[in-house]
Amino acid sequence: MVYLALSIICSVTVGVLFKLARRYQINLAQAITWNYFFAIGLSLMCFKPDFANLAKVSFSPFYWILGVLMPCIFLILGKSVRNAGIARTDIAQRLSLFISLSAAYFLFNENFDRYKEVGIVFGFAAIIFTMYRKSDRVSSKRSWLYLLLVFIGFGTVDVLFKLVSLITIVPYTTSLFIIYSIAFVLSIFYLLYLVWRKKTKLQLINFLCGCILGIFNFGNILFYLRAHKEMANNPSTVFAAMNMGVIIAGTLIGIFVFRERLSRWNYIGLALAMVSIILITLSKIYAV
């Protein structure tokens, strides 16, 4: 359970860092770029990628899609935290599992039982209630848009990682290293464009923030994989605890640390999200 707790802490900390970035005027594009630089270094140290078979492999298009999508999703995540808050963003991110479930049914031919079907219904209701915000029209539309993009983006990333896991000629951790490398190179090109055309200045503070972000972002993945390895016979426990832990921790930090306000409908959405995840977990338990 220690690895699981560390993964939850790292995941929520990423959201907190994005929230603080606006307060201290951190350039997100620069921080995200250097985040991948440090993620590559940490992958080399912790995963020890197997490069022996790389020369024999033509890179899967999923590598390239993820390499483009991940930095974009990170930027959107930062915008969502700034406009919609940590609590609602974390819930939207975790509810993206319903896209993964839809893919499991339509792409991977997984059978759905009654628990999972009811859980999905609760989940989609939770999405609607969670994203609702009574405020000025422009702010409300912006929040809805960012939360929706977080939901779709992370769900798409989950499905693509599932497809990457089916590539057996190279280890999964080596695939992660490849994806991080592609994301970093593309982010560097975008950063150079900003420096050249937008006259953006490179600042040491953004490099340092990227280092911190990269450590927690990588830590989230590392400890999550370790938790699954430690509790290999109880994957549903890891799945449920991770999702519920992040939602609860993110909500509490948003409310008590950053004084975010949730409406009655948002709290209903939070409750529905928890019920949904519990039902889906029960489906996994009784399917074993």
C-alpha positions in Angstrom: 0.0 0.0 0.0 3.0 2.3 0.4 3.6 2.4 -3.4 -0.1 3.1 -4.0 -0.1 6.0 -1.5 3.1 7.4 -3.1 1.5 7.2 -6.5 -1.6 9.1 -5.3 0.6 11.8 -3.7 2.6 12.2 -6.9 -0.6 12.4 -9.0 -2.2 15.1 -6.8 1.0 17.0 -6.5 1.2 17.5 -10.3 -2.2 19.2 -10.1 -1.0 21.4 -7.2 2.1 22.4 -9.1 -0.1 23.5 -12.1 -2.2 25.5 -9.7 0.9 27.2 -8.2 2.3 27.8 -11.7 -0.1 30.7 -12.3 0.5 32.3 -9.0 4.3 32.4 -9.6 4.0 33.1 -13.3 5.6 29.9 -14.5 5.7 29.3 -18.2 3.9 26.0 -18.7 5.3 25.2 -22.1 8.8 25.5 -20.8 8.1 23.6 -17.6 6.4 20.7 -19.5 9.3 20.5 -22.0 11.9 20.1 -19.2 9.5 17.7 -17.4 10.0 15.2 -20.2 13.8 15.8 -20.2 13.9 14.7 -16.5 11.4 11.9 -17.2 13.8 10.5 -19.8 16.7 10.6 -17.4 14.7 8.9 -14.6 13.5 6.3 -17.1 17.1 5.4 -17.9 17.9 5.1 -14.2 14.8 3.2 -13.0 13.6 1.3 -16.0 16.9 0.5 -17.7 15.3 0.3 -21.2 16.3 -2.5 -23.5 17.7 -1.0 -26.7 18.8 -4.4 -28.2 15.7 -4.8 -30.4 15.0 -1.2 -31.2 16.9 -1.3 -34.5 14.7 -4.2 -35.6 11.5 -2.3 -34.8 9.7 0.2 -37.0 8.2 2.7 -34.5 4.5 2.1 -34.0 2.3 5.0 -35.0 0.9 4.9 -31.4 4.4 6.0 -30.2 4.2 9.1 -32.4 0.5 9.9 -31.5 1.3 9.6 -27.8 4.5 11.7 -28.2 2.3 14.5 -29.7 -0.7 14.1 -27.5 1.0 13.9 -24.1 2.5 17.4 -24.1 -0.8 18.8 -25.5 -2.8 17.1 -22.7 -0.4 18.5 -20.1 -0.9 22.0 -21.4 -4.7 21.5 -21.3 -4.4 20.0 -17.8 -2.6 23.1 -16.6 -5.3 25.4 -18.2 -8.0 23.3 -16.6 -6.5 23.5 -13.1 -6.2 27.3 -13.5 -9.8 27.8 -14.8 -11.8 25.0 -13.2 -9.8 24.1 -10.2 -7.9 21.1 -8.9 -11.0 19.3 -7.5 -13.0 19.3 -10.7 -10.0 18.7 -12.9 -8.9 15.6 -10.9 -12.5 14.2 -11.1 -12.6 14.8 -14.9 -9.3 13.1 -15.3 -10.3 10.0 -13.3 -13.7 9.8 -15.0 -11.8 9.5 -18.3 -11.7 5.8 -17.5 -15.1 5.5 -19.1 -13.5 6.1 -22.5 -11.1 3.3 -21.7 -14.1 1.1 -20.7 -15.9 2.0 -24.0 -12.7 1.0 -25.9 -12.5 -2.2 -23.9 -16.0 -3.1 -25.0 -15.9 -2.0 -28.7 -12.2 -2.5 -29.5 -11.0 -5.2 -27.2 -14.3 -7.2 -27.1 -14.4 -7.3 -23.3 -17.6 -8.6 -21.7 -19.6 -6.2 -19.5 -21.6 -7.4 -16.5 -24.4 -5.6 -14.7 -22.1 -3.9 -12.2 -20.0 -2.4 -15.0 -23.0 -1.3 -17.0 -24.6 0.5 -14.0 -21.3 1.9 -13.1 -20.9 3.5 -16.5 -24.4 5.1 -16.2 -23.4 6.6 -12.8 -20.1 7.7 -14.3 -21.6 9.6 -17.2 -24.1 11.3 -14.8 -21.1 12.2 -12.6 -19.4 13.8 -15.5 -22.3 16.1 -16.2 -22.7 17.1 -12.5 -19.0 17.6 -11.9 -18.5 19.9 -14.9 -21.5 22.1 -14.0 -20.6 25.5 -12.7 -22.9 28.4 -12.1 -20.8 31.5 -13.0 -20.4 34.1 -15.7 -21.1 32.7 -19.2 -17.5 33.0 -20.6 -15.8 31.5 -17.5 -18.4 28.7 -17.4 -17.9 27.8 -21.1 -14.1 27.9 -20.7 -14.3 25.6 -17.6 -16.6 23.2 -19.4 -14.2 23.1 -22.5 -11.1 22.4 -20.5 -12.7 19.8 -18.3 -14.1 18.1 -21.4 -10.7 18.1 -23.1 -9.1 16.6 -20.0 -11.7 13.9 -19.9 -11.3 13.1 -23.7 -7.6 13.6 -23.7 -6.7 11.3 -20.8 -9.2 8.7 -21.9 -7.6 8.6 -25.4 -4.1 8.4 -23.8 -5.2 5.4 -21.7 -6.5 3.6 -24.8 -3.3 4.3 -26.7 -1.2 3.0 -23.8 -3.3 -0.1 -23.8 -2.5 -0.6 -27.5 1.2 0.1 -26.8 1.1 -2.6 -24.1 0.2 -5.1 -26.9 3.5 -4.5 -28.6 5.6 -7.4 -27.3 8.8 -7.1 -29.2 10.1 -4.5 -26.8 9.3 -4.2 -23.0 6.6 -1.9 -21.9 9.0 0.3 -19.9 11.2 0.7 -23.0 8.1 1.9 -24.9 7.6 4.5 -22.2 11.1 5.7 -22.7 10.6 6.0 -26.5 7.3 8.0 -25.9 9.0 10.3 -23.4 11.8 10.9 -25.9 9.4 11.7 -28.8 7.4 14.1 -26.5 10.6 15.9 -25.4 11.9 16.4 -28.9 8.6 17.7 -30.2 8.3 19.9 -27.1 11.7 21.3 -27.8 10.7 22.2 -31.4 7.6 24.0 -30.0 9.7 25.8 -27.4 12.2 27.0 -30.1 9.2 28.2 -32.1 8.0 30.3 -29.1 11.5 31.7 -28.6 11.9 32.6 -32.3 8.5 33.8 -33.2 6.9 34.9 -29.9 10.1 36.2 -28.4 9.6 34.0 -25.3 12.5 34.1 -22.9 14.0 31.0 -21.5 14.2 31.2 -17.7 16.0 29.1 -15.2 12.9 29.0 -12.9 11.0 27.2 -15.6 13.7 24.6 -15.9 13.7 24.0 -12.2 9.9 23.7 -12.1 10.1 21.3 -15.0 12.5 19.2 -12.9 10.1 19.1 -10.0 7.2 18.4 -12.3 9.1 15.6 -14.1 10.0 13.9 -10.8 6.4 13.8 -9.6 5.0 12.9 -13.0 7.5 10.0 -13.4 7.0 9.0 -9.7 3.3 8.7 -10.4 3.9 6.1 -13.1 6.8 4.3 -11.3 4.9 3.8 -8.0 1.7 2.9 -9.9 3.6 0.1 -11.7 5.2 -1.0 -8.4 1.9 -1.1 -6.7 0.5 -3.4 -9.4 3.5 -5.6 -9.1 3.3 -5.7 -5.2 -0.5 -6.5 -5.4 -0.5 -8.6 -8.5 -3.3 -10.7 -7.2 -5.5 -7.7 -6.4 -5.4 -5.4 -9.4 -8.9 -4.1 -8.7 -7.7 -2.9 -5.3 -5.0 -0.8 -7.0 -7.5 0.4 -9.6 -10.1 1.5 -7.1 -7.8 2.9 -4.5 -5.9 5.0 -7.0 -9.0 6.5 -8.6 -10.8 7.2 -5.4 -7.7 8.3 -3.6 -6.9 10.9 -6.2 -10.4 12.2 -6.4 -10.7 12.5 -2.6 -7.3 14.1 -2.1 -7.6 16.4 -5.0 -11.0 17.6 -3.8 -9.9 18.2 -0.2 -6.8 20.1 -1.3 -8.9 22.2 -3.7 -11.4 23.1 -1.0 -9.2 23.6 2.1 -5.9 24.8 0.6 -6.9 26.8 -2.5 -10.4 27.7 -1.3 -12.1 26.4 -4.4 -15.9 26.4 -4.3 -17.9 23.4 -5.3 -21.6 23.7 -6.0 -24.2 21.3 -4.7 -24.3 19.7 -8.1 -20.5 19.2 -8.1 -20.7 17.4 -4.8 -23.4 15.2 -6.3 -21.1 14.5 -9.2 -18.3 13.6 -6.7 -20.6 11.1 -4.9 -21.7 9.6 -8.2 -18.1 9.2 -9.3 -17.2 7.3 -6.2 -20.3 5.0 -6.6 -19.3 4.4 -10.2 -15.8 3.5 -9.4 -16.9 1.1 -6.6 -19.4 -0.6 -9.0 -16.7 -1.0 -11.7 -14.3 -2.4 -9.0 -17.0 -4.9 -7.9 -17.3 -6.0 -11.5 -13.6 -6.7 -11.6 -13.7 -8.6 -8.3 -16.6 -10.9 -9.2 -15.2 -11.4 -12.7 -12.1 -13.1 -11.1 
